[in-house]
C-alpha cells in the first residue's frame, strides 16, 4: 500500500478512536428539524413514533434543553441557554463515568432518541442505554445495559425511536437493535449488516425509508432500504464519492444527501463535499456535484431549514459553511471558521440557531448561525474548555 494511503487510514482510525466514528448529531449525521433523527427505509411510510407500547413522554416540561457530550470521563451534561447558546454543566455531571486509563470504557458516540426519553452511547463494551431525568437532565443506566458488542462508533436512532443503529468501524458492518418499551435494546435478526472496509458514519432520510453509510477506504456511499417492520437493512446499492468519504448527511426534505470526502494521498486529490440526489422510490443516490472544503473534511451536517450545510475539517481544524440551492448544489459561504484542534464531531441544535464542534483536545466550540446567510459567529465564551475530552455531542429538544 502507498505510504500516504497508509498514513491517511491511520489518521482516520485515530479520528474514529477519538470521536467514535463520524453528524453530526450525526454527526455528524444530518441535523434534522426539531430533534428528529433522519431515518429508516424500505417501502411505505415510516410507522408512527414509539408504537411499541412504551409510555408516552411527559406532558409537562422543565424548560431544560440538555447537551450530552461523550468524553474520556463519561457522558457530561450541559444545559443550553436558548438565548445565547452558552453551555452550563449540570450538577452531578459527568454521568456514566468511564474508568480512568481503561479505553474500552470511554464513550465514543452519544445520541438522544426523538422522544427525549432515552440516551444511547457506544464504547468498547457495547451500546449503553440511559433514562433521562426531565427535571435535572441526569442520566440513569437502563437494566441490562450495555447491549450487543463492543468496538462500535457512530450511533443513530430511527426517527420513530423504534430502532438503533451503530457503526462497527472495525468489523465493516452496521449493528441494528429494536428499542423495547423500557429503552432496552434487542438485536435485529441478520445484524450486523455488511457495508464494506471502513464504515465511518450513518444517516437516515427523514421518511425513515433509507439509510446511507460511507465506506471510507473504497470511496463509496452505500444506500440501504430499511425494513420498517424489523429494522433490517436491505437492498444495498453503491454510489461513488471520490475520495474517501467519511461523513454523510441527508437534508430535511429527503431530496439530497451529502458526503464529506477527506481527500487522497496524491496532490490534487479532492477533499470536500459531494452532493447527491435521492431517488424517492428506491433511495438510490445520483451524484450532483462537488465543492472544495478545508483539509481532511470528516463530518457534514445539514441545517434544519435545508438551506445550509457545514463540514468540519480534521487537519485544518476549522468548519466550512455552504449554501444549498434548490437543486442540491453547494456554494461556499465565506472563509472557514476556526475550531478546536482536530475536530471530531459537529452538532446543530434543534432550534437551528447554534452549532457546536467537539475536539478531543479538550474543547467545545459554539457558534451562532445567521438565519439569513448561514454564516457562523463564535458565541461569547467559546471555546469551552473541559477535562472530559469530548468526542461527540447530542442535544435534546425541550424537556
C-alpha positions in Angstrom: 0.0 0.0 0.0 1.2 3.5 -0.8 2.7 5.0 2.4 0.5 8.1 2.1 -2.6 5.9 1.8 -1.4 4.1 5.0 -1.0 7.5 6.7 -4.5 8.5 5.6 -6.0 5.4 7.0 -4.1 5.7 10.3 -5.3 9.3 10.6 -8.9 8.2 10.0 -8.6 5.5 12.7 -7.1 8.0 15.1 -10.1 10.2 14.4 -12.5 7.3 15.0 -10.8 6.3 18.2 -11.2 9.8 19.5 -14.7 10.6 18.3 -16.4 7.2 17.8 -16.7 7.4 14.1 -18.2 10.3 12.4 -23.2 14.3 12.4 -23.2 15.1 13.3 -25.6 14.6 15.9 -24.8 12.5 13.4 -22.6 13.6 13.2 -22.5 14.4 12.3 -25.1 12.9 10.6 -27.6 15.4 9.3 -29.1 17.7 11.9 -32.8 17.2 11.4 -35.5 19.6 12.2 -36.8 19.8 15.8 -34.9 16.7 17.1 -35.9 14.1 14.6 -33.2 11.7 13.5 -33.0 11.4 9.7 -34.3 7.8 9.3 -35.4 4.4 8.1 -36.0 2.6 4.8 -37.8 0.1 2.7 -41.1 0.8 1.0 -44.0 2.5 2.5 -44.2 5.3 5.1 -42.5 5.2 8.4 -44.5 3.8 11.3 -45.8 6.2 13.9 -43.3 7.2 16.7 -42.9 4.8 19.6 -45.8 2.5 18.9 -44.2 -0.5 20.7 -46.1 0.0 23.9 -43.7 2.3 25.8 -45.1 5.0 28.0 -45.5 8.4 26.3 -43.1 11.2 27.1 -44.0 13.5 30.0 -46.7 16.0 29.2 -45.2 18.8 31.4 -41.8 20.3 30.6 -39.0 21.5 32.8 -37.9 24.1 30.3 -34.5 22.4 30.0 -32.6 21.7 26.8 -29.6 19.4 27.5 -26.4 18.8 25.6 -24.9 15.4 26.3 -21.2 15.1 25.5 -19.3 11.8 25.3 -15.7 12.0 26.6 -12.9 10.2 28.3 -14.5 10.7 31.8 -18.0 9.6 30.8 -21.1 11.5 29.5 -21.2 15.1 30.5 -24.4 17.1 30.6 -24.8 20.8 29.9 -27.9 23.0 30.0 -28.2 25.0 26.7 -29.1 28.7 27.0 -31.7 29.2 24.4 -30.9 32.9 24.0 -27.1 32.9 23.6 -26.2 29.2 23.1 -23.9 29.1 26.2 -23.4 25.8 27.9 -23.6 25.3 31.7 -22.6 21.9 33.2 -25.4 20.1 35.1 -24.9 19.2 38.7 -23.6 15.6 39.1 -22.1 15.6 35.6 -20.3 13.6 34.2 -22.8 10.7 34.3 -22.0 7.1 33.4 -18.3 7.7 34.4 -15.6 5.9 32.5 -12.8 4.0 34.2 -9.6 6.1 34.1 -6.9 4.7 31.7 -9.3 1.9 30.5 -10.0 2.9 26.9 -12.9 0.4 26.4 -15.0 2.3 29.0 -14.7 5.6 27.2 -17.9 6.6 25.4 -17.2 7.4 21.7 -20.6 8.5 20.4 -23.8 9.6 22.0 -27.4 10.2 20.7 -30.7 11.2 22.2 -33.9 9.5 21.0 -36.6 11.5 19.2 -39.0 11.4 22.2 -36.2 12.8 24.5 -36.7 9.8 26.9 -33.5 7.9 26.3 -29.9 8.5 25.6 -27.7 5.9 23.9 -23.9 5.7 23.7 -21.2 3.4 22.4 -17.9 2.3 23.9 -15.7 -0.8 23.8 -18.3 -2.8 25.8 -21.4 -2.2 23.6 -24.3 0.1 23.4 -25.3 1.8 26.6 -28.9 2.9 27.3 -29.9 5.6 29.8 -33.2 7.2 31.1 -33.3 11.0 31.1 -34.4 12.7 34.3 -36.5 15.5 32.8 -36.3 17.7 35.9 -32.5 17.7 36.1 -31.1 16.2 32.9 -29.4 13.5 34.9 -28.9 10.0 33.4 -29.5 6.6 34.9 -28.5 3.4 33.1 -31.2 1.1 32.0 -31.2 -2.5 33.3 -29.3 -4.9 31.0 -27.1 -2.2 29.5 -24.7 -2.4 27.8 -26.2 -4.3 24.9 -24.6 -6.0 21.9 -20.9 -6.0 21.0 -18.1 -3.6 21.8 -15.9 -1.5 19.5 -18.7 0.4 17.9 -18.6 4.0 16.7 -21.3 6.3 15.4 -24.8 5.6 16.7 -28.1 6.8 15.2 -31.7 6.4 16.2 -34.5 5.8 13.8 -36.9 8.8 13.6 -39.7 6.7 15.1 -37.5 5.8 18.0 -38.1 2.1 17.3 -34.6 1.2 16.1 -31.0 2.0 17.0 -28.1 1.6 14.5 -24.4 1.5 15.4 -21.5 1.5 13.0 -18.9 -1.2 13.6 -15.8 0.7 12.5 -13.5 -2.4 12.8 -15.9 -5.1 11.6 -17.2 -3.4 8.4 -20.8 -3.5 9.3 -23.8 -1.8 11.0 -25.5 -3.3 14.1 -29.2 -2.8 14.4 -31.4 -3.1 17.5 -35.1 -2.8 18.3 -36.0 -0.5 21.2 -38.1 -2.1 23.9 -40.7 -0.1 25.9 -38.1 0.3 28.7 -35.5 1.7 26.3 -33.6 -1.6 26.4 -32.3 -3.0 23.1 -32.9 -6.3 21.3 -30.7 -7.2 18.4 -32.3 -7.2 14.9 -32.1 -10.6 13.1 -29.3 -10.6 10.5 -27.2 -7.9 12.2 -24.6 -6.8 11.6 -25.3 -5.8 8.0 -22.1 -5.7 5.9 -21.2 -2.3 4.4 -17.5 -2.6 3.4 -14.0 -2.0 4.6 -14.2 1.1 6.8 -17.7 2.3 7.5 -17.5 5.6 9.4 -20.9 7.2 9.7 -24.6 6.6 9.1 -27.5 8.9 8.1 -31.2 8.1 7.6 -33.6 10.0 5.4 -36.4 11.9 7.1 -39.1 9.5 5.8 -37.3 6.7 7.6 -37.1 4.7 4.4 -33.4 4.7 3.6 -30.0 4.5 5.3 -26.7 5.7 4.0 -23.3 4.6 5.1 -19.9 5.8 3.8 -17.2 3.3 3.1 -14.1 5.5 3.5 -11.4 3.2 2.2 -13.3 2.2 -1.0 -14.7 5.7 -1.8 -18.3 4.6 -1.8 -21.5 5.6 -0.1 -23.8 2.5 0.5 -27.5 3.1 0.3 -29.9 0.7 2.0 -33.6 0.3 2.3 -34.9 -0.2 5.8 -37.4 -2.9 6.6 -39.9 -0.9 8.6 -41.3 -3.9 10.4 -37.9 -5.3 11.6 -35.4 -2.6 11.2 -33.2 -4.7 8.9 -31.1 -3.1 6.2 -31.8 -4.5 2.8 -31.3 -4.0 -1.0 -27.9 -2.3 -0.9 -26.7 -0.1 -3.8 -23.5 2.0 -4.1 -22.6 5.5 -5.2 -19.0 6.6 -5.9 -17.7 9.6 -3.8 -14.1 10.3 -4.7 -12.0 10.4 -2.5 -12.5 8.6 0.9 -15.9 9.8 2.1 -16.0 9.8 5.9 -19.2 11.6 6.9 -22.7 11.6 5.4 -25.9 13.6 6.0 -29.4 13.9 4.4 -31.3 17.2 4.0 -34.7 17.6 5.8 -36.6 17.3 2.6 -35.1 13.9 1.9 -34.2 15.0 -1.7 -30.4 15.3 -1.2 -27.5 13.6 0.5 -24.0 15.0 1.2 -20.7 13.2 1.8 -17.6 14.7 3.3 -14.6 13.3 1.5 -11.2 13.6 3.2 -9.1 13.6 0.1 -6.4 11.2 -1.1 -2.7 10.7 -0.9 -1.8 12.5 -4.2 -1.5 16.2 -4.8 -4.7 17.4 -6.3 -6.9 14.6 -4.8 -10.3 16.1 -4.0 -11.1 17.0 -0.4 -14.6 18.5 0.0 -18.2 17.7 0.0 -20.1 15.7 -2.6 -23.8 16.3 -3.3 -26.3 13.5 -4.4 -29.9 13.4 -5.4 -32.0 10.7 -3.7 -34.4 8.7 -5.9 -37.7 8.8 -3.9 -38.9 5.3 -4.9 -35.6 3.4 -4.2 -33.2 5.6 -2.2 -30.6 5.3 -4.9 -28.0 8.1 -5.0 -27.1 10.0 -8.1 -24.0 12.3 -8.0 -24.8 16.0 -8.5 -21.5 17.8 -7.8 -18.6 18.6 -5.6 -17.4 21.6 -3.6 -13.9 22.0 -2.0 -13.6 22.4 1.8 -10.7 22.6 4.1 -8.0 19.9 4.8 -9.5 16.4 5.5 -13.2 17.1 5.8 -14.6 14.3 8.1 -18.2 15.2 9.1 -21.1 17.1 7.5 -24.3 18.4 9.0 -27.4 19.9 7.4 -29.3 22.8 8.9 -33.0 22.1 9.8 -34.1 24.7 7.2 -32.4 22.7 4.5 -30.6 25.8 3.3 -27.2 25.3 4.7 -24.6 22.6 5.2 -21.5 22.5 7.4 -18.3 20.3 7.2 -15.7 20.0 9.8 -12.1 19.7 8.6 -9.9 17.5 10.7 -6.5 18.5 9.6 -7.0 22.3 9.1 -9.1 22.4 12.4 -11.9 24.6 11.0 -15.5 24.3 9.8 -16.6 25.2 6.2 -20.1 26.5 5.6 -22.2 26.1 2.4 -25.5 27.3 1.0 -27.7 24.5 -0.6 -29.5 25.6 -3.7 -32.8 24.2 -5.0 -31.0 21.6 -7.0 -28.8 20.3 -4.2 -25.6 22.1 -5.3 -23.4 23.6 -2.6 -21.8 27.1 -2.7 -19.2 28.2 -0.1 -20.3 30.8 2.5 -17.0 32.7 3.0 -13.8 31.5 4.7 -13.7 28.5 7.0 -14.2 29.3 10.7 -11.6 28.0 13.3 -12.5 25.2 15.7 -10.6 23.3 18.4 -7.7 21.2 17.2 -8.6 18.2 15.1 -12.4 18.5 15.4 -14.3 15.2 15.7 -18.0 16.0 15.5 -20.4 18.8 14.6 -23.9 19.1 16.1 -26.6 21.6 15.2 -29.0 22.3 17.9 -32.7 21.5 17.3 -33.7 25.2 17.2 -31.4 25.8 14.2 -29.8 28.8 16.0 -26.5 27.2 17.2 -23.8 24.8 16.1 -21.2 23.0 18.3 -17.9 21.4 17.3 -16.1 19.0 19.7 -12.4 18.4 19.8 -10.9 15.7 22.0 -8.1 18.0 22.8 -10.5 19.4 25.4 -12.8 22.0 23.8 -16.3 22.5 22.6 -16.6 25.4 20.2 -20.0 27.1 19.9 -21.3 29.3 17.0 -24.4 31.3 16.3 -26.0 30.6 12.9 -27.1 33.5 10.9 -30.7 32.5 9.8 -30.4 34.5 6.5 -26.9 33.7 5.4 -25.9 30.6 7.3 -22.7 32.2 8.4 -21.2 31.1 11.7 -20.1 33.6 14.5 -18.4 32.2 17.6 -20.5 32.7 20.7 -19.2 34.5 23.8 -17.1 32.3 26.0 -16.3 29.8 23.2 -14.4 27.5 23.1 -15.5 25.9 26.3 -12.6 24.1 27.9 -13.3 20.7 29.6 -11.3 17.9 31.2 -13.8 15.4 29.8 -12.1 15.3 26.4 -15.1 15.5 24.1 -15.7 13.0 21.3 -19.3 13.7 20.3 -22.4 15.6 21.3 -26.2 15.4 21.1 -28.8 17.9 22.1 -32.3 17.2 23.4 -35.5 19.1 22.5 -37.3 20.9 25.3 -37.6 18.5 28.3 
